Amino acid sequence: MNKEVLKKMREVEDILLEDMKRKEVEIPRGQTAVLRPVQLEKAKVFVDLMRIEVNLKEEPEEPEPAAAPEEPSTLEDKEIICQKVAEMLRFTRAGEKIKTIEYRVDPFMETEYAVIIWGHGEKQTVNITADSGVAIIKDICKAIS
């Protein structure tokens, strides 16, 4: 990539210099010149390429480090959502007898469930397949009300 960028820079520099020579543009010291839009665009490209060249010289290319394995997000972790909903619902009349809410997956049916386990041992299953975090909370609340 370095060679390609440098090659393009040189080409743009040559084109810009030739264009300025043909037009006989002279910029006296300490004075700025007014460039036509085409010349201005060429100059902008040249400046951008010069910045790239400076960055390439200052920062030698290093091989990219191997990507770290992604850690699961706790933001939509259905197991944690089920646990926290159980904690919250214990503070209500409808959910005061909830022992726990477990998150389960049936790999054969490709289905996800929240299993509400009541204090007296009864289990209530709520289908939460493809639910978002908020939808899980709503489905569990509907099931116990």
Residue pairs with C-beta under 8 A, 6 or more apart in sequence:
1 61
2 56
2 61
5 49
5 52
5 53
5 56
6 53
8 49
9 46
9 49
9 50
9 52
9 53
12 42
12 45
12 46
12 49
13 46
15 42
16 39
16 42
16 43
16 46
19 38
19 39
19 42
20 39
23 39
25 33
25 35
25 39
27 33
35 43
74 80
75 133
76 132
76 133
78 103
78 112
78 114
78 128
78 131
78 133
78 136
79 103
81 103
81 133
81 136
81 137
82 101
82 102
82 103
82 114
82 136
82 140
83 100
83 101
85 101
85 114
85 136
85 137
85 140
86 95
86 98
86 99
86 100
86 101
86 116
88 95
89 95
89 96
89 98
89 101
89 140
89 141
89 144
90 96
90 98
94 144
94 145
95 144
97 118
97 119
97 120
98 116
98 117
98 118
98 119
98 144
99 117
99 118
99 119
100 117
101 114
101 115
101 116
101 117
101 140
102 114
102 115
102 117
103 112
103 113
103 114
103 115
103 128
104 112
104 113
104 114
104 115
105 111
105 112
105 113
106 112
106 113
110 129
111 127
111 129
112 127
112 128
112 129
112 130
112 131
113 125
113 126
113 127
113 128
113 129
114 125
114 126
114 128
114 136
114 139
114 140
115 123
115 124
115 125
115 126
116 123
116 124
116 125
116 126
116 140
116 143
116 144
117 123
118 124
124 143
124 144
126 139
126 140
126 143
127 139
128 135
128 136
128 139
128 140
131 139
